[in-house]
Amino acid sequence: MQIKLWINNKEFSDDIAPDTILLDFLRAKGFYSVKRGCDTSNCGLCTVLLENRPILSCSTLAVRVDGMHVTTIEGLEKEAAEFGAFLADEGAEQCGFCSPGFIMSVLSMKNELKNPTENEIKKYLEGNLCRCTGYMGQLRAIKKYLSKEN
């Protein structure tokens, strides 16, 4: 099946099997920030932006994004590095395996929610799992990052 999509504003065309998931397609194209975690759509490690909205690439068929724009963390390096500094300052950057998907969700939330409450932040990010941090450092980093934007 022939598809064409844009990844980080670069055009990609390929002939793929109809059951190819977006996660596998992205990794095959060299976008290794997109991680495989649970394979059950529960951890958020594979989060990417599709037309500027977060999706789980492990549960999205690549054919469903034909003609669309996908953004990985490689396409948002400046923004990711800026928020990553807030994570590091709060001690919330430990093993880093969950960071790309988590950062993609936070950057999307920043664009989608204006002045979110703590509960809104938690609700927005409830599908992003981290086994290292305990989430409090991440929450502090998010609040500080969002408050500097205002």
FIVO-150001 format. One record per atom (N, C-alpha, C): residue number from 1; atom name; x, y, z. Coordinates in Angstrom, 2 decimals, padded with zeros to 5 digits. Layout:
NUM,CA,X,Y,Z $
...
# end
This chain:
1,N,000.84,-001.16,000.00 $
1,CA,000.00,000.00,000.00 $
1,C,000.90,001.24,000.00 $
2,N,000.68,002.13,-000.91 $
2,CA,001.50,003.34,-001.03 $
2,C,000.96,004.44,-000.11 $
3,N,001.87,005.04,000.67 $
3,CA,001.50,006.19,001.50 $
3,C,002.51,007.31,001.30 $
4,N,002.04,008.53,001.60 $
4,CA,002.89,009.71,001.60 $
4,C,002.50,010.52,002.83 $
5,N,003.50,010.93,003.60 $
5,CA,003.26,011.76,004.77 $
5,C,004.46,012.65,004.99 $
6,N,004.30,013.59,005.87 $
6,CA,005.38,014.49,006.23 $
6,C,005.75,014.21,007.68 $
7,N,007.02,013.96,007.90 $
7,CA,007.54,013.76,009.25 $
7,C,008.50,014.91,009.51 $
8,N,008.17,015.70,010.51 $
8,CA,008.98,016.89,010.83 $
8,C,009.19,017.74,009.59 $
9,N,008.13,017.91,008.82 $
9,CA,008.08,018.74,007.61 $
9,C,008.93,018.22,006.46 $
10,N,009.33,016.96,006.52 $
10,CA,010.03,016.34,005.40 $
10,C,009.13,015.25,004.82 $
11,N,009.00,015.25,003.50 $
11,CA,008.11,014.31,002.85 $
11,C,008.71,012.91,002.78 $
12,N,007.88,011.91,003.09 $
12,CA,008.25,010.50,003.00 $
12,C,007.17,009.78,002.23 $
13,N,007.58,008.97,001.26 $
13,CA,006.67,008.10,000.52 $
13,C,007.21,006.69,000.63 $
14,N,006.29,005.73,000.76 $
14,CA,006.75,004.36,000.90 $
14,C,005.62,003.41,000.55 $
15,N,005.99,002.20,000.20 $
15,CA,005.03,001.13,-000.01 $
15,C,005.10,000.26,001.24 $
16,N,004.01,000.16,001.98 $
16,CA,004.02,-000.54,003.26 $
16,C,002.92,-001.60,003.30 $
17,N,003.09,-002.53,004.23 $
17,CA,002.04,-003.51,004.49 $
17,C,000.87,-002.79,005.17 $
18,N,-000.36,-003.19,004.89 $
18,CA,-001.51,-002.49,005.47 $
18,C,-001.56,-002.52,007.00 $
19,N,-000.88,-003.49,007.62 $
19,CA,-000.92,-003.59,009.08 $
19,C,000.29,-002.95,009.77 $
20,N,001.08,-002.18,009.05 $
20,CA,002.24,-001.50,009.64 $
20,C,001.76,-000.42,010.60 $
21,N,002.25,-000.47,011.83 $
21,CA,001.87,000.57,012.78 $
21,C,002.83,001.76,012.62 $
22,N,002.31,002.92,012.96 $
22,CA,003.08,004.15,012.79 $
22,C,004.39,004.10,013.57 $
23,N,004.39,003.57,014.76 $
23,CA,005.60,003.44,015.57 $
23,C,006.70,002.73,014.78 $
24,N,006.39,001.61,014.17 $
24,CA,007.38,000.86,013.40 $
24,C,007.83,001.63,012.16 $
25,N,006.89,002.30,011.51 $
25,CA,007.23,003.10,010.34 $
25,C,008.21,004.21,010.71 $
26,N,007.92,004.92,011.79 $
26,CA,008.78,006.03,012.22 $
26,C,010.18,005.55,012.60 $
27,N,010.26,004.46,013.33 $
27,CA,011.57,003.94,013.73 $
27,C,012.35,003.45,012.51 $
28,N,011.65,002.86,011.54 $
28,CA,012.31,002.40,010.31 $
28,C,012.88,003.57,009.52 $
29,N,012.30,004.75,009.70 $
29,CA,012.79,005.95,009.01 $
29,C,013.85,006.69,009.83 $
30,N,014.23,006.12,010.98 $
30,CA,015.31,006.71,011.77 $
30,C,014.88,007.61,012.91 $
31,N,013.60,007.64,013.23 $
31,CA,013.11,008.49,014.32 $
31,C,013.06,007.64,015.60 $
32,N,014.25,007.48,016.19 $
32,CA,014.40,006.57,017.33 $
32,C,013.93,007.16,018.66 $
33,N,013.55,008.41,018.68 $
33,CA,012.99,008.98,019.91 $
33,C,011.63,008.36,020.22 $
34,N,010.97,007.84,019.21 $
34,CA,009.65,007.22,019.38 $
34,C,009.90,005.82,019.93 $
35,N,009.53,005.63,021.19 $
35,CA,009.87,004.41,021.91 $
35,C,008.71,003.41,021.94 $
36,N,009.08,002.15,022.02 $
36,CA,008.13,001.07,022.24 $
36,C,008.16,000.76,023.73 $
37,N,006.99,000.84,024.36 $
37,CA,006.92,000.57,025.78 $
37,C,006.02,-000.61,026.08 $
38,N,004.74,-000.35,026.12 $
38,CA,003.79,-001.36,026.58 $
38,C,003.12,-002.14,025.46 $
39,N,003.06,-001.59,024.27 $
39,CA,002.33,-002.18,023.14 $
39,C,000.84,-002.36,023.43 $
40,N,000.33,-001.63,024.42 $
40,CA,-001.10,-001.72,024.75 $
40,C,-001.76,-000.35,024.85 $
41,N,-001.09,000.68,024.37 $
41,CA,-001.62,002.05,024.39 $
41,C,-001.81,002.59,025.80 $
42,N,-000.94,002.20,026.72 $
42,CA,-001.10,002.62,028.11 $
42,C,000.04,003.43,028.70 $
43,N,001.19,003.54,028.01 $
43,CA,002.35,004.15,028.67 $
43,C,002.73,005.53,028.14 $
44,N,002.37,005.86,026.90 $
44,CA,002.68,007.17,026.35 $
44,C,004.08,007.32,025.77 $
45,N,004.91,006.29,025.82 $
45,CA,006.27,006.40,025.32 $
45,C,006.33,006.67,023.82 $
46,N,005.30,006.25,023.10 $
46,CA,005.31,006.37,021.64 $
46,C,004.57,007.63,021.15 $
47,N,004.30,008.57,022.04 $
47,CA,003.53,009.76,021.68 $
47,C,004.24,010.61,020.63 $
48,N,003.50,010.95,019.60 $
48,CA,003.94,011.88,018.56 $
48,C,002.77,012.82,018.31 $
49,N,003.02,013.86,017.54 $
49,CA,001.94,014.77,017.18 $
49,C,001.49,014.46,015.76 $
50,N,000.20,014.33,015.59 $
50,CA,-000.41,014.16,014.27 $
50,C,-001.26,015.38,014.03 $
51,N,-000.86,016.18,013.04 $
51,CA,-001.54,017.45,012.78 $
51,C,-001.62,018.26,014.08 $
52,N,-000.51,018.27,014.82 $
52,CA,-000.33,019.05,016.07 $
52,C,-001.13,018.56,017.25 $
53,N,-001.64,017.34,017.20 $
53,CA,-002.38,016.75,018.32 $
53,C,-001.67,015.46,018.74 $
54,N,-001.54,015.21,020.04 $
54,CA,-000.83,014.00,020.47 $
54,C,-001.63,012.73,020.16 $
55,N,-000.90,011.73,019.67 $
55,CA,-001.48,010.41,019.44 $
55,C,-000.47,009.36,019.89 $
56,N,-000.95,008.17,020.08 $
56,CA,-000.08,007.04,020.40 $
56,C,000.25,006.31,019.11 $
57,N,001.51,006.35,018.73 $
57,CA,001.89,005.75,017.45 $
57,C,001.86,004.23,017.48 $
58,N,001.81,003.63,018.68 $
58,CA,001.75,002.17,018.76 $
58,C,000.36,001.63,018.43 $
59,N,-000.63,002.50,018.44 $
59,CA,-001.99,002.04,018.15 $
59,C,-002.59,002.77,016.95 $
60,N,-001.73,003.31,016.10 $
60,CA,-002.17,004.01,014.90 $
60,C,-001.55,003.32,013.69 $
61,N,-002.38,002.90,012.78 $
61,CA,-001.85,002.31,011.55 $
61,C,-001.23,003.41,010.70 $
62,N,-000.09,003.11,010.10 $
62,CA,000.61,004.09,009.27 $
62,C,-000.27,004.55,008.11 $
63,N,-001.10,003.66,007.55 $
63,CA,-001.96,004.06,006.43 $
63,C,-002.98,005.12,006.84 $
64,N,-003.30,005.21,008.13 $
64,CA,-004.26,006.21,008.61 $
64,C,-003.68,007.62,008.59 $
65,N,-002.37,007.76,008.48 $
65,CA,-001.76,009.09,008.46 $
65,C,-001.34,009.51,007.06 $
66,N,-001.77,008.77,006.07 $
66,CA,-001.47,009.11,004.68 $
66,C,-001.93,010.54,004.40 $
67,N,-001.02,011.35,003.86 $
67,CA,-001.33,012.74,003.53 $
67,C,-001.29,013.70,004.70 $
68,N,-000.85,013.22,005.86 $
68,CA,-000.87,014.05,007.06 $
68,C,000.55,014.41,007.51 $
69,N,000.62,015.24,008.57 $
69,CA,001.89,015.70,009.13 $
69,C,002.09,015.10,010.52 $
70,N,003.22,014.45,010.70 $
70,CA,003.60,013.86,011.97 $
70,C,004.81,014.63,012.49 $
71,N,004.81,014.90,013.78 $
71,CA,005.95,015.56,014.41 $
71,C,006.47,014.68,015.53 $
72,N,007.78,014.43,015.51 $
72,CA,008.45,013.71,016.58 $
72,C,009.29,014.73,017.35 $
73,N,009.90,014.28,018.42 $
73,CA,010.71,015.21,019.21 $
73,C,011.89,015.75,018.41 $
74,N,012.35,014.99,017.40 $
74,CA,013.43,015.47,016.54 $
74,C,013.01,016.74,015.80 $
75,N,011.73,016.92,015.58 $
75,CA,011.22,018.10,014.90 $
75,C,010.97,019.27,015.83 $
76,N,011.13,019.07,017.12 $
76,CA,010.90,020.12,018.11 $
76,C,012.09,020.22,019.06 $
77,N,013.27,020.13,018.52 $
77,CA,014.47,020.07,019.36 $
77,C,014.62,021.27,020.29 $
78,N,014.39,022.47,019.77 $
78,CA,014.57,023.67,020.59 $
78,C,013.57,023.68,021.76 $
79,N,012.30,023.44,021.46 $
79,CA,011.26,023.42,022.49 $
79,C,011.51,022.30,023.49 $
80,N,011.90,021.13,022.98 $
80,CA,012.16,019.98,023.85 $
80,C,013.33,020.25,024.78 $
81,N,014.38,020.85,024.26 $
81,CA,015.55,021.16,025.09 $
81,C,015.19,022.19,026.16 $
82,N,014.36,023.15,025.80 $
82,CA,013.95,024.16,026.78 $
82,C,013.18,023.52,027.93 $
83,N,012.19,022.69,027.61 $
83,CA,011.44,022.04,028.69 $
83,C,012.31,021.03,029.42 $
84,N,013.19,020.34,028.68 $
84,CA,014.09,019.37,029.31 $
84,C,014.95,019.99,030.40 $
85,N,015.33,021.24,030.21 $
85,CA,016.11,021.94,031.24 $
85,C,015.29,022.10,032.53 $
86,N,014.00,022.34,032.39 $
86,CA,013.13,022.44,033.57 $
86,C,013.04,021.09,034.27 $
87,N,012.95,020.01,033.49 $
87,CA,012.93,018.66,034.08 $
87,C,014.21,018.40,034.86 $
88,N,015.34,018.72,034.25 $
88,CA,016.63,018.48,034.90 $
88,C,016.76,019.30,036.18 $
89,N,016.32,020.56,036.14 $
89,CA,016.40,021.41,037.32 $
89,C,015.59,020.88,038.49 $
90,N,014.54,020.14,038.20 $
90,CA,013.68,019.58,039.25 $
90,C,014.04,018.14,039.59 $
91,N,015.10,017.62,039.02 $
91,CA,015.51,016.24,039.29 $
91,C,014.55,015.22,038.72 $
92,N,013.80,015.61,037.72 $
92,CA,012.78,014.73,037.14 $
92,C,013.27,014.03,035.88 $
93,N,014.52,014.21,035.53 $
93,CA,015.10,013.57,034.34 $
93,C,016.02,012.48,034.85 $
94,N,015.51,011.28,034.92 $
94,CA,016.33,010.20,035.46 $
94,C,016.80,009.29,034.34 $
95,N,016.16,008.18,034.09 $
95,CA,016.68,007.31,033.02 $
95,C,016.43,007.90,031.65 $
96,N,015.38,008.69,031.49 $
96,CA,015.10,009.38,030.24 $
96,C,014.34,008.58,029.20 $
97,N,014.04,007.32,029.47 $
97,CA,013.37,006.50,028.46 $
97,C,011.98,007.03,028.13 $
98,N,011.26,007.52,029.11 $
98,CA,009.90,008.04,028.88 $
98,C,009.89,009.48,028.40 $
99,N,011.03,010.14,028.47 $
99,CA,011.07,011.58,028.22 $
99,C,010.55,012.03,026.86 $
100,N,010.91,011.42,025.74 $
100,CA,010.41,011.93,024.46 $
100,C,008.89,011.96,024.38 $
101,N,008.23,010.87,024.75 $
101,CA,006.76,010.85,024.70 $
101,C,006.15,011.83,025.69 $
102,N,006.73,011.91,026.88 $
102,CA,006.25,012.83,027.91 $
102,C,006.41,014.28,027.46 $
103,N,007.57,014.60,026.92 $
103,CA,007.82,015.97,026.45 $
103,C,006.87,016.33,025.32 $
104,N,006.62,015.40,024.40 $
104,CA,005.67,015.67,023.31 $
104,C,004.30,016.01,023.87 $
105,N,003.87,015.29,024.90 $
105,CA,002.57,015.57,025.51 $
105,C,002.55,016.93,026.19 $
106,N,003.62,017.26,026.90 $
106,CA,003.69,018.56,027.58 $
106,C,003.68,019.71,026.57 $
107,N,004.44,019.58,025.50 $
107,CA,004.47,020.65,024.49 $
107,C,003.10,020.81,023.84 $
108,N,002.42,019.72,023.62 $
108,CA,001.08,019.79,023.07 $
108,C,000.12,020.44,024.06 $
109,N,000.23,020.06,025.32 $
109,CA,-000.63,020.63,026.36 $
109,C,-000.43,022.14,026.44 $
110,N,000.83,022.57,026.36 $
110,CA,001.13,024.01,026.42 $
110,C,000.38,024.78,025.33 $
111,N,000.28,024.18,024.16 $
111,CA,-000.41,024.83,023.04 $
111,C,-001.93,024.71,023.13 $
112,N,-002.38,023.69,023.82 $
112,CA,-003.82,023.41,023.86 $
112,C,-004.54,024.04,025.06 $
113,N,-003.92,023.99,026.22 $
113,CA,-004.55,024.49,027.44 $
113,C,-003.91,025.80,027.87 $
114,N,-004.70,026.77,028.17 $
114,CA,-004.19,028.05,028.66 $
114,C,-004.38,028.12,030.17 $
115,N,-003.28,028.34,030.89 $
115,CA,-003.28,028.41,032.35 $
115,C,-003.98,027.22,033.00 $
116,N,-003.54,025.99,032.70 $
116,CA,-004.21,024.83,033.27 $
116,C,-003.99,024.73,034.77 $
117,N,-005.00,024.19,035.45 $
117,CA,-004.88,023.92,036.87 $
117,C,-004.04,022.66,037.05 $
118,N,-003.63,022.40,038.28 $
118,CA,-002.86,021.18,038.55 $
118,C,-003.66,019.94,038.14 $
119,N,-004.95,019.94,038.45 $
119,CA,-005.78,018.80,038.06 $
119,C,-005.89,018.65,036.55 $
120,N,-005.97,019.75,035.83 $
120,CA,-006.01,019.69,034.36 $
120,C,-004.71,019.15,033.80 $
121,N,-003.59,019.54,034.39 $
121,CA,-002.29,019.03,033.97 $
121,C,-002.24,017.52,034.18 $
122,N,-002.62,017.08,035.37 $
122,CA,-002.60,015.65,035.68 $
122,C,-003.53,014.87,034.75 $
123,N,-004.69,015.40,034.49 $
123,CA,-005.65,014.73,033.59 $
123,C,-005.08,014.62,032.18 $
124,N,-004.48,015.69,031.69 $
124,CA,-003.93,015.70,030.34 $
124,C,-002.81,014.67,030.18 $
125,N,-002.03,014.49,031.23 $
125,CA,-000.85,013.64,031.15 $
125,C,-001.05,012.26,031.76 $
126,N,-002.27,011.88,032.09 $
126,CA,-002.45,010.64,032.84 $
126,C,-002.06,009.38,032.06 $
127,N,-001.90,009.45,030.77 $
127,CA,-001.47,008.29,030.00 $
127,C,000.04,008.18,029.84 $
128,N,000.81,009.08,030.46 $
128,CA,002.27,009.04,030.36 $
128,C,002.84,008.43,031.63 $
129,N,003.41,007.25,031.49 $
129,CA,003.95,006.54,032.65 $
129,C,005.45,006.72,032.75 $
130,N,005.93,006.81,033.99 $
130,CA,007.35,006.92,034.29 $
130,C,007.63,006.03,035.49 $
131,N,008.63,005.19,035.38 $
131,CA,008.93,004.26,036.48 $
131,C,010.02,004.80,037.41 $
132,N,010.58,005.95,037.09 $
132,CA,011.72,006.45,037.87 $
132,C,011.40,007.62,038.80 $
133,N,010.54,008.54,038.39 $
133,CA,010.52,009.83,039.05 $
133,C,009.51,010.01,040.17 $
134,N,008.40,009.33,040.16 $
134,CA,007.38,009.58,041.15 $
134,C,006.48,010.76,040.79 $
135,N,006.71,011.40,039.67 $
135,CA,005.86,012.43,039.08 $
135,C,005.90,013.80,039.74 $
136,N,006.29,013.93,040.98 $
136,CA,006.24,015.24,041.64 $
136,C,007.24,016.21,041.01 $
137,N,008.43,015.75,040.71 $
137,CA,009.42,016.60,040.04 $
137,C,008.94,017.01,038.66 $
138,N,008.33,016.08,037.96 $
138,CA,007.77,016.40,036.65 $
138,C,006.69,017.46,036.77 $
139,N,005.82,017.33,037.74 $
139,CA,004.74,018.30,037.93 $
139,C,005.31,019.68,038.26 $
140,N,006.32,019.74,039.12 $
140,CA,006.97,021.03,039.43 $
140,C,007.58,021.64,038.17 $
141,N,008.24,020.81,037.37 $
141,CA,008.87,021.30,036.13 $
141,C,007.82,021.85,035.17 $
142,N,006.72,021.14,035.03 $
142,CA,005.65,021.60,034.13 $
142,C,005.11,022.93,034.60 $
143,N,004.81,023.05,035.88 $
143,CA,004.26,024.30,036.40 $
143,C,005.23,025.47,036.17 $
144,N,006.50,025.26,036.43 $
144,CA,007.48,026.32,036.23 $
144,C,007.63,026.66,034.75 $
145,N,007.64,025.65,033.91 $
145,CA,007.73,025.87,032.46 $
145,C,006.53,026.65,031.95 $
146,N,005.35,026.27,032.36 $
146,CA,004.14,026.96,031.91 $
146,C,004.06,028.37,032.47 $
147,N,004.52,028.59,033.69 $
147,CA,004.42,029.93,034.29 $
147,C,005.41,030.88,033.64 $
148,N,006.52,030.38,033.12 $
148,CA,007.45,031.27,032.45 $
148,C,006.92,031.71,031.10 $
149,N,005.96,030.98,030.55 $
149,CA,005.34,031.31,029.27 $
149,C,004.37,032.48,029.40 $
150,N,003.85,032.70,030.58 $
150,CA,002.84,033.76,030.78 $
150,C,003.43,035.14,030.91 $
# end
